[in-house]
Amino acid sequence: MDLIDVSKHSQEIRKLYHGLEKQIHGSVWSVEEDALAFLTDAGLVGRLTMDHQGRWPSEEKELLPSKIGECVWWLAVLADRMGLNFADCVEQFLKERLETLD
């Protein structure tokens, strides 16, 4: 799957979650709430990585691949909500790093 597909599928899934948010508390999450949810999942990736490396016990070690995927999903969602092209963001970062490190 390429980054354009990731972005497209991420937006489709996020719209479904917006529907749940409206049902539960009457409005969709703000961009700030989405960013906080991303940070929560990124923190879980950190803990699960520590478990994977034998440095922190976890009862949910099987969640690591899913949580890594969820973090990518959140980044695609955040880029879209802020009017940025997710694929362009990733490409720009990689290009800048390659130029810096060459």
C-alpha positions in Angstrom: 0.0 0.0 0.0 1.4 3.4 -0.9 1.1 6.6 1.2 -1.7 8.0 -1.0 -3.7 4.8 -0.2 -2.9 5.0 3.4 -4.1 8.6 3.5 -7.3 7.8 1.6 -8.2 4.7 3.8 -7.3 6.7 6.9 -9.8 9.4 6.1 -12.5 6.9 5.4 -12.0 5.3 8.8 -11.7 8.6 10.6 -15.1 9.6 9.2 -16.6 6.5 10.8 -15.1 7.5 14.1 -16.5 11.0 13.7 -19.9 9.4 13.6 -19.3 7.6 16.9 -17.9 10.8 18.5 -21.1 12.6 17.6 -23.2 9.8 19.1 -21.2 9.7 22.3 -20.6 13.4 23.1 -22.4 15.4 20.4 -19.5 16.6 18.4 -16.4 15.3 16.6 -13.0 15.5 18.2 -10.9 18.6 17.6 -7.6 18.4 15.8 -6.0 18.9 19.3 -7.9 15.9 20.6 -6.7 13.8 17.6 -3.1 14.9 18.3 -3.5 13.8 22.0 -4.9 10.4 20.9 -1.9 10.0 18.6 0.5 10.9 21.4 -1.2 8.3 23.7 -0.7 5.6 21.0 2.9 6.7 20.4 3.5 6.3 24.2 2.0 2.8 24.0 4.4 2.0 21.1 7.2 3.1 23.4 6.1 0.8 26.3 5.4 -2.1 23.9 8.9 -1.6 22.4 10.4 -1.8 25.8 8.5 -5.1 26.4 9.7 -6.4 23.0 13.3 -5.7 24.1 12.8 -7.3 27.5 13.0 -4.0 29.4 9.4 -3.5 30.6 6.7 -6.2 31.1 3.4 -5.9 29.2 0.3 -8.1 29.1 -0.4 -6.7 25.6 2.8 -7.5 23.7 0.9 -8.7 20.7 -0.5 -5.1 20.1 2.9 -3.7 19.0 2.3 -4.1 15.2 -1.2 -2.7 15.4 -0.1 0.3 17.5 2.6 1.1 15.1 0.1 1.0 12.3 -2.3 3.1 14.4 0.3 5.8 14.8 0.8 6.0 11.0 -3.0 6.2 10.7 -3.1 9.1 13.2 -0.4 10.9 11.3 -2.2 10.6 8.0 -5.4 11.9 9.8 -3.6 14.8 11.4 -2.0 15.8 8.1 -5.4 15.8 6.4 -7.1 17.7 9.1 -4.5 20.4 8.9 -4.7 20.7 5.1 -1.4 18.9 4.5 -0.7 16.1 2.0 0.5 13.1 4.1 2.6 11.6 1.3 4.2 15.0 0.6 5.1 15.4 4.3 6.8 12.0 4.4 8.6 12.6 1.1 9.8 16.1 2.2 11.2 14.7 5.5 13.0 11.8 3.8 14.5 14.1 1.1 15.7 16.6 3.7 17.3 13.9 5.8 19.0 12.3 2.9 20.4 15.6 1.8 21.5 16.4 5.3 23.2 13.1 5.8 24.8 12.8 2.4 
